[in-house]
């Protein structure tokens, strides 16, 4: 009888932990899923090249009155990050990749780097590499900071 109670107790605790993890994953996903952010960089890119050495990324709600700069969107497990300029006569770069969220971590994988506008003569680069694993925190002003986990 004691054995049955022990097994039942362990089963209930395990189920509660799994359910709690699934609920947390769902809550964390709501922070990113179907959202657009202004970012401090084009994610995974430095000097027009793939950069896996990203230490931190800042995300914030875009300003509707000034929708220019580095913009990143997350949707259905895919992300895009690129620059949107005021005049339109500049080199435009967009990176595309996948992401997934597990608890308070987001994993980013870069697939392609595309060039357009004034640098459209450069071919799309297929990267297919990891950018990194990041923890994230949201401050009281809604700004999200992703910090690389090494």
N, C-alpha and C positions, 0 to 999 in steps of 0.2 A: 504494500500500500504506500509506504514511504517513497518507494522507487517511482510509482506512478505519479505521485504528487510532485516529486522532483522533476520528472520529465515534463509534466504539464506546466510547471512554473517556468522551466527553461524555454519551452516552446512559446509560451505567452510573451516572455521577455524578448525572445528573438523576433517574433512577429511584430512586436511594438517597435523595436529598433529599425527593422526593415521598413515598416510603414512610415516612421518618422523620417527616415532618410529619403524616401520617395516624396513625401510632402515637402521637405526642404529643397530637394532638387527642383520640384515644380515651382516653388516660390522664387528660387534663385533664377530660374529660366525666365520668369516674368520680367526680371530686371533688364534683360537683353532682347528677348524675342520680339520681332517686329518693331524694333526701335531704331531710330537714326540718331547719331551723336556727332558732335563736333569733337575732333581729336587733336592732340598735340603733335601728331605725326601720321604719315601713311603707314599703317601697321605692316611690319615686316620688310620695310624698304629703307635703304639709306644710300644716298648718292646714286639713285637710279638702279640700284642692285639689291638683290635679296640680302636681308640682314637678320640672321637668327639671334643676334645678341641684343635683343630688346630687354631692357631692365624694368621699365615701367611705361604705362600708357595712361593718359588722362582722357576721360570721356565726359562730355557734358551735353545738355540739351542744346540743340542749335538755336541761334537767334533768328527768328523769322524776318527781322528787318535787315539782317546781314547774313545771308545763307552761304557765304563763301568761306573757303579754307579747306582744311582736311575733314572730310565727312566719311563716317563709317556706319554701315547698316548691318544689322543681324536679322536673318530671316530663315526659318526652316532649316537650321543647322548649317547655313552658309553665311559668309560675311563678304562684304566688299568694302574697300577703303581706298579713297582717292582724293584728288584735289579738285576743287571747283573754284574757278577764278572769276574775278569781277569783269574783266574785259573779254575773255574768251580767246585771246590771241597768244596763249602760252602753251607750253608743253603740258599735256594732261596725262596723268598716270593713274591707273586703277589696278589694285591687287584684288584677287578673289581667292577665297579658300573656304575651308570648313571649320566649324567649331563644335565643341560639345561641352556641356556643363555637368560637373559632378560635385555636389555639395557646394562649397564656396570656392571652387576652382573652375576656371574656364581654360580649355585647351584649344590652341589655335594652330591650324595647318594651312600653309600657303600653297595654292595650286598654280596660279598664273599671275604674271605681271603684264599688263597691256598698256600700250602707248597710243595716244591719239592727239588730235589737234596739231600743234606745231611739231610734234615729234612722231607723227603717225608712220613715218618711214621705218621706224624701228619695229622689228617683229615681236609678236607676243612671245614671252618666255614661259615655258612650262617648268615649274620649280618642283612641285610635289614634295615639299619638306615641311618639317615642324618649325613653327615660330617659337612655341614654348607653352609652358603651363604657368598660369597666373592665379594668384589669389586676388580677391577684389573687396574693396570697401566703398561704401557710399556715404558721403558726408551730409550734413544737415542742409546744404544748399543743392543737393542732387548731383554733385560731381562725383564720378566714379573713378577710383584709381586702381588700375591693375598693376600688381607687383609680381615680377618673375619669381618663380620657385626654382631654385637650382638643384 
